[in-house]
Amino acid sequence: MKIEIWSDIACPWCYIGKRRFETALAAFSHKDEVEVHWRSYQLDPSLPEHYDGTELAYLSERKGMDPESVRQMFGHVKEQAAAEGLHYDFDKAVVANSFQAHQLLHLAAAHGKGDDVKEALLSAHFERGEDIGSREFLVKTGSQAGIPATEVAEALASGKYADDVRTDIVQARSLGVTGVPFFVIDRKFGISGAQPAELFGRALEEAWTQAHPLVMVNQPSTAGSVTVENGEVCGPDGCAV
């Protein structure tokens, strides 16, 4: 089973959604046969590499949101994050363009470290106030995940994975994705938002069942010279004799 997750590092619900999905996946009996692929999405590609202002100022000044409404939103999101074991600190959050960080994620995926780096970037942004637009920070994050620092620096400097990021964003549009997180299972099932773990669990079971339908081998049939008959069963009206 292949699961693709479109998300942005600067999206608070994406981190919460990641945790809830992981909870469901951990309880899924076929989890070892699931491949998770992180896909890139940018909520605000027009952001400069570094924005001189707080998260509150960014949302109120650039997005035109009422400051008090933003504060209330922060409080609600922090509560939801805390319930998943996450500790958001919007006062320390550094507003920055996530494009280079998404390139790092594609490099990390090529090394089999995609989930590790995704986790590190989300935690750094929402819990520790790190600058995800800083190339120095991205090189450090990649190297801590086991990717050679020189390779990370060269990939970011050359834009080696820039087209991969853009391709993900184009694919998101073609699938009708207008917000993140967005989960796609086997390109058949779509789940929008940081849904409860229970919903993710039901979706995993449904997708697995459809991909692996139960095949009855004891129905009356004839295959060559072999006839397969029904076995004895019990039903609402009694048992076969």
N, C-alpha and C positions, 0 to 999 in steps of 0.2 A: 504494500500500500504506500502510495506517495502522497505526502502532504506538503503543500506549498503555503507559506505564510508571508503575505505582503504586510510590511510594517515599516514604520519610521522610528529611528532612534530618539527623535524628539517628541514622540507620542506617548503620553503617560499611560493611556489605556493599552498600548501595545505591550508594555512590561507586565501589567496586570493580566492581560490576556495570555501572555506567555506562561505565567505561573498557573493559571487555571487550566490551560491546555495540558501542561506538564502533569498536573494532578490527575487529569483524566487518562492520559497516556500511561502513567505509571500503573494504573489499575486495569489497563486493557490487556486481556490475555494474549493477544498477538503482537504486543509492543515490539518484540524483537524483529518483526517483519515489516516495521514501519520506517520509511525514510522521510526525514523532515528536511525541507529545503527553505531557507530564508530568502525572500525576494525583497527587492528594494522598492521603496516608495517615499516620496518627499511631500510633506504637507505644505511646505513653503520653499520651493526651489529658488525664489527671488531673494532670499536672505543673503546678506553679505557673509563672508567667511566668519566675521565676528560682528556681533551687534552690541553697540555700546549702551547697555541698559538691562534692566531686570526682566524676568519672565512676565511680571505684572505689567511693566511698561510696554513690553513688546505686544502683548495681547490687547492692551487698551489703546495704544497709540497706532500700531500698524494694522490691527484687526478691528479697531473701533468698538471694542467691548467695554461695557461699563466696569470701572475698577472694582466696585463693590461686588458685582456679579462674578468677576474673576476670582476675588478672594473667597467667595462662597464655593465656587467651583473647585478651587484648590483644596479647601477643607473637605469637600465630599470625596475628591479623588484620593486624598491622603488617607482617609478612613478606609476606602476600598482597598488601597494598596497595603495598608497595615494588616488587613484581614488575610492577606496572602503572604505575610511575612516580609513585606517591603517597607522601607523607611524613606519616604520622599521628603525632600527639603527644597521647596520651590524658591526659597529666599536665596539659596546658594546656586541655583541652576544657572548655567552659562548659556545664553542664547547664541547658537552658531549654526551655520549651514552644515547639513549632514551629508553632503555629496561625497566628500572624501572618506568619511566613515563607512559609507556604503561600499565604496571601492575596496576598503580594507576587508569588509565582510566577504566579498567575492574572492579575494585572495585567500582568506581564511578557509573558505569552503573548499578551495582547491587543495588545501593541506589537511582537510578533514577536521578543521577546527572552527567551523562556522558557528555552532551553538555556543562554544566557549567564548568566542569573541563577541557574539551578540549579547550574551549575558554580561560580559565585562563592560561593554559600551553603555548598555541601559543602566546598569548599576552606577557607573561613573557619572552619567549625566543626571540621573534623578536622585541619587542618594549621596553622592560625594562632591557634586559641584565641579566636576572636571570639564575641561574645554574640549568637546568632541570635534571642534573645527581645527584644533591645533595638530599640525603634522607631527610635531615632537611627541605629543601625547599618543597619537595613533601608532607611531613606530614603537613606542614603549609598550602599548597594549598588545600589539601583534607579537612582539618578541617575548612577552610574558606568557603568551599562549603557545610558544614553541616555534614561531616562525622567525627565521633569521632577520635581524634588524635591517641589514643591508638590502634584503629582498623587499621588505615592506617599504623602505625609503625609496627604492628605485621604482616600485610599482606605483606609488603615489605621485612621484615626481613626473613619471612618464604618462600617467593616466591610463595605464594598461587595462584597467577594468572599467573605465568610464563608460564605454559602449554597453557593457553588460548591465550596468546600473540603468542606463537609458532604456535598454531592451525590456528590463523588468517593469519599468514604469509604463511603457507602451503596452505590454501584455496586460497589465492591470486595467488599463483603459478598455482594451478589447474584451475583457471579461466583465466589464461593467462595474469595476471597483471604484467607488467614490469616497471611501473612507477606510481607515485602518484602525485596528488589525483586521485582516480578511484572510480566512482560512479556506483552502481549496483541497478537497480530497479526491484524488484520482481524476481530476478535471471533471468531476460529475457532481460533487456536493460543495456548496459554498456556505460558509458561516461568517456572518458579518458581526464584528464587535467582540468585546471581551466578555463572552457569554459565560454562564456558570459552568463549572467543571462537569456537572451532571449532563448538561446539554452536549458538551463535547463528547462525553462518554457514549451517549446514545447515538450520536452521529458516527462515531468510530464503529460501533457495533453494526449499525445499518449499512454502512459502506462495505464493511467486511462481508456481511451476509450477502449483499448483492454481487460482490465480486467472487464469492465462493458459495454458490447456491448448493443446497443439499440435493444430492442425486440419489433417488431411491433405486436400490438394486434388487428388491424383492417383490416388485410388481409383476403380475402375470405377463410374461413375454416369452418370445422364442428367439434364441440367438443361435443360428445354425441348427444343430441337433439337440441343443440343451434347452429345456423348458424350466423356467423359474416360477415357482408358485408362491402365493402368499403364505406366510407362517401363521401359526395360531396367535390370536390376540384377544384381549379383553376390551369391551367397550361399554357405553352407558347401559346397554340392554343385557349385559352378561358376557360370559366368556365362551370362546369356541370350544366345542367338544368333539 
